[in-house]
Amino acid sequence: MDQELAVGPAEALCRQRLQPLDGIMAIQFKVLTVAIPLWIVGATTAPHRLISGTMLTGTVIVVAFQVRAGRTIDSPTAGAHAYRRAGVAFLIACSPISLSAGIPAWAAAALLITAVVIHTAGEPRHSAAGFEVSFALAPQHPTGQYLGVFGRGAGLAEALGPGLLIALCITWGRPGWYVAGAMFALPGLAAPPAVRWAQHHQPARQRRPGLLFAAVNLLLASSRGSELAACHPIHGFFFRTALAVVRGRSLQSRRSQSIRIDGSRQRSSAVEPIETEGGTRMVTSRDVARLAGVSQSTVSYVMSGRRSISPETRRRVEEAIEELGFQPNAGARALASQRSQVIGLVVPFAPGADMTGVLPFIETITKCAREEDHNVILATEDEGAEGLTRLSDQSLCDAIVLMEVGSKDPRIPVAAGLSVPVILIGVPDDPAGLYCVDLDYALAGRMAVDELAASAHDRVVLLGYPGDVMARDVNFVRRFLRGAEESAAAHGIAYAEVSPPEISRAGAEAALDEALTEPGSGDAGRLGLVVPDPQLIQPTLQSLLDRGLVPGRDLSVIGLCTDRTAETSTPPVTNLSLEPRDVSRRAMRILFRLLNRESVPAQSPVELVPPRLTRRRTTLPAR
């Protein structure tokens, strides 16, 4: 038996050590569409409209040079060298991005455009190298299965890349860009020896020439341009114009040459071709239906999950899909269903926004979307109602998730009138009939004070939110404050609210100065501090320690934050969990029921997730 067939495509791929290298490097595709826009908004003085400029620059370069780059990469060795050059380009590009923080706007804009040019110059090489290496080293028989396994690396990059880049480049800041650059460069440097190793251990086989030809690279340029075009209206016009020129040149050049694989004309695909009397063709859902003995519509229902199918029928269809190596074409499916297969996520990126707190929402929403075969496009809340209208009217997405909702948010009436389903993470004063999912902040406020009352505290001080957050009138702030105040009144405990001037160590110091000089602070009674802003928890703990006050010995501190933040604080803080992943999962579950026109359980359109209290080292024991 052929060695490749004996070990199987997945094991053969692991043996060649190429999937993880390509998967890690594929995270670079999210630099332009996720990391740089967030960096511009949160870390630089560059104008926000530069986001469109960077994406437009990237679109121009990819559309213009993808086909040209692919023509020079015609062997695994050439693909390996292209990986290396691309990795070096990505590393170099990270330096001017990092340096763009904290400098004048014009200098930041110049550095960012320079970085985009350098980064995008490496992108066509990376894309072309991935196609050439994956096809040229694929086993001769189970090619489709092999390429499907190879593509899992890019799939993981699609799902995990945004979260990883946000954690490195946005949360960590300038040093994170250098780490990200090294993360791209190291797989590129490792590619040449990995490819040589794979070629050396590859069983003897007939070489298939020219697997990466102009049509594949044109497809890459088309996909990249379409993704970026979705971010701004002008990109759509420019991309279609530029792509038409490239497509015309590509077709003209292919009139004089016919690329034949195993004696028949064929285009690249991640599925195994079927032999016919007239040559070969790609597997379709009709072939799956014929092998499984069912109708073509049944195959569609099994893949979409939108109708109940008997276990036996589902098993036959899944076995046929596995045997034929069938992978549905996303573009064709979108055309047939009149859907974009994209969920719009409007996220808060205002100055001082807690990106560490936003990250679990983005990660979970992206994961839920991928489980339903959808992608996620990010939009910033500063676009306001116009951004929602653009997402809907231009058919950029099938549904919208709206985060950080204001109590009297002007976007709500617009969202209620859109043609696509909209779900809110947050509860405005008037949801206008929209479904809302959020943490029960009023209950969280009550639980925090109840915990302190149960352990015989005499006084509670809430280190609240700074003035700019209060001015935005974010819906959860009022709910938490109201719940805490109601619980203190019910228990008859002295209660006060102190607002820090800013979210920083200095802000925590100022708030503590006021909290510790409140009337009654000199009494011997027990003091409990409640800190609802996650970004203020560690500065508060450190400021107390610097004053000689040890949380858990001299006073109690309860924070409102994720469990991860609570566990990594010094000392680990007793917390009420924000439950971001549970909130996100519930929101996406309702969203897809609305999107698929399934019945939503008859209940209130507002679903509140109860918080969870975890006692750690910062609360006094009961007496």
Number of C-alpha atoms within 10 A of each C-alpha: 5 11 12 19 14 10 12 14 23 17 15 21 23 13 15 19 17 22 21 18 20 27 22 20 26 23 24 28 21 19 23 18 20 19 23 24 22 22 25 22 19 20 18 22 19 24 13 15 11 16 23 18 17 22 24 22 16 25 24 19 18 26 28 18 19 27 26 19 22 27 14 15 24 19 18 23 19 17 28 27 20 28 32 24 20 29 30 22 23 28 24 18 26 26 18 19 26 23 16 25 21 13 14 12 15 13 15 23 23 14 20 29 21 16 25 25 18 21 25 27 22 24 28 27 27 29 24 28 29 24 23 25 25 24 25 20 23 21 24 18 13 18 20 25 24 26 25 18 18 25 18 15 20 21 16 15 23 22 21 16 25 22 24 19 23 25 17 18 24 22 16 13 17 20 14 19 24 20 16 21 21 18 19 26 23 17 23 26 19 17 24 20 12 17 21 15 14 19 16 11 12 17 13 10 8 8 12 13 14 17 23 27 23 22 17 21 25 24 15 21 27 20 15 20 26 16 17 21 22 17 21 18 13 12 23 17 11 16 22 16 11 15 18 13 13 21 19 10 12 18 13 11 11 13 8 7 8 10 15 14 16 12 9 13 12 17 17 16 18 22 21 23 21 13 11 8 5 7 13 17 15 17 21 18 20 15 18 25 20 14 16 21 14 15 13 16 12 19 26 18 14 18 16 11 11 12 11 9 14 9 9 9 16 18 14 18 25 18 15 21 23 14 14 22 21 23 18 15 11 13 12 10 14 13 10 9 9 11 16 18 21 20 27 21 24 22 20 19 20 13 10 14 14 15 19 18 16 18 19 18 22 21 20 20 27 24 21 22 21 18 10 13 13 19 20 23 20 17 22 18 20 14 12 15 16 12 16 23 18 16 24 20 12 10 17 21 23 21 27 25 22 24 21 21 26 19 21 16 21 12 18 23 15 15 23 17 13 16 13 17 24 25 23 24 24 25 28 20 11 12 22 14 12 18 22 24 24 25 22 20 27 23 19 26 27 20 19 30 30 18 17 27 20 12 16 18 22 19 24 26 22 25 25 22 22 17 13 12 14 14 9 14 17 19 20 21 21 14 18 21 20 16 20 26 21 15 21 22 12 12 13 12 18 16 18 17 19 18 20 22 16 18 19 17 19 15 18 24 19 17 22 21 12 16 21 13 10 15 12 13 13 9 10 8 13 17 23 30 26 23 23 25 17 20 21 21 27 23 20 23 22 20 17 18 14 10 9 10 14 18 24 18 12 15 18 24 28 29 25 27 23 19 19 10 21 24 14 11 14 16 18 19 29 25 30 25 21 24 19 23 17 18 22 23 18 19 22 23 15 20 22 19 14 18 14 11 11 11 9 13 9 6 7 10 16 17 19 20 18 19 20 13 19 13 14 17 18 25 23 22 13 11 7
